Amino acid sequence: MLASSFYFLAFITIFFAIMVVLSKNPVHSVLYLVLTFFGISGNYIFFLDAPFIGMVNIIVYAGAIMVLFLYVIMIMNLNAQIEPKKSNLFRISGAITGGALLLILTAVIRQSDLAGAGNNMINHGNIGTIKLLGMVLYTDYILPFEVASILFLVAMVGAVVLGRREEGKITIGNIPYQK
């Protein structure tokens, strides 16, 4: 039962990931990517015994980042009439690059010892718990964690400064307009 539910969730996740690439509408592509992230989070929650990481994946990726992607796509106003026609050279180079990536991934998977790694991970029993994540984050990685928090603070202050309008100035598109 567990194996069949894993295969079902993996199939759904891979199906939506393929639909991200094949979708012609960019908004549909973003929505398929959200469903892909939900499938990945389902794997974290149900099969890897890491509910915290699964919920953070939903909140951060399926929530915040996908809203940002959708906002950027809507601002760019991508239409089929505006987009230039892609030449066949781009398609051929994309197929060659994808095939090379598939060959590299296949070679890496064949050389790796996945059975031994799985047994070591199961014996620990507390992978993905909040306690273990907190211990590692606040002992081994305290400096990168603090640097990331300072970068987030600077980014928030920068967004407020860039988004603030000067009093009396109105912009229409990118063109300043004086009253």
C-alpha positions, -999 to +999 in steps of 0.1 A: +000+000+000+028+024+009+047+017-023+016+022-045+008+055-028+044+066-033+043+057-070+010+076-074+023+107-057+056+105-077+036+101-110+014+131-102+045+152-093+064+142-125+032+148-146+028+183-133+065+190-137+062+180-174+031+201-178+052+231-165+075+227-195+048+219-221+023+245-212+022+274-237+004+298-213+029+311-187+002+315-160-008+279-164+029+270-162+032+287-128+000+270-116+014+236-126+046+245-108+026+251-076+010+217-080+045+202-085+056+218-052+026+203-035+036+169-047+071+173-035+058+185-001+036+154+000+068+133-004+084+151+025+054+148+048+042+113+041+073+093+030+104+111+044+089+118+079+098+155+076+066+173+082+083+206+091+103+207+059+072+198+039+051+226+054+080+251+049+082+240+013+045+247+009+046+281+026+078+294+010+078+279-025+041+272-033+031+303-015+055+332-016+078+325-045+050+313-068+030+345-060+061+365-070+065+345-103+028+350-111+030+387-103+061+391-126+044+372-154+013+394-151+034+426-151+053+415-182+020+409-201+033+380-221+011+373-251+015+351-282+013+382-304+042+399-285+065+370-282+089+365-312+088+332-330+116+309-317+138+294-344+144+256-347+180+262-336+168+269-300+147+238-300+175+216-312+200+231-287+175+226-259+170+189-269+208+184-270+213+200-236+184+181-221+198+148-235+232+156-221+217+163-187+198+130-188+230+111-196+249+128-168+221+120-143+219+084-155+257+080-150+256+095-115+227+074-104+244+042-117+276+050-098+259+059-065+252+036-037+215+044-030+208+012-010+235+019+016+225+055+020+189+046+026+197+022+054+219+047+072+191+073+070+164+050+084+185+041+114+187+077+127+150+081+130+149+118+136+158+132+102+136+162+094+125+170+129+125+206+141+148+197+170+175+183+148+172+212+123+174+238+151+205+221+166+223+220+133+212+255+123+222+272+156+255+253+162+272+245+129+256+271+107+251+301+130+272+325+110+255+319+076+221+320+093+229+355+108+243+367+075+212+356+057+190+374+083+210+406+077+206+403+039+168+398+044+167+429+065+186+450+039+163+436+012+132+447+031+146+482+037+156+485+001+121+474-011+105+501+012+129+528-001+124+519-037+086+515-033+082+549-015+069+577-037+079+612-032+052+636-023+037+655-052+052+632-079+030+608-098+044+582-122+024+568-151+042+537-162+078+547-161+071+584-171+071+609-142+042+633-142+041+666-124+008+682-113 
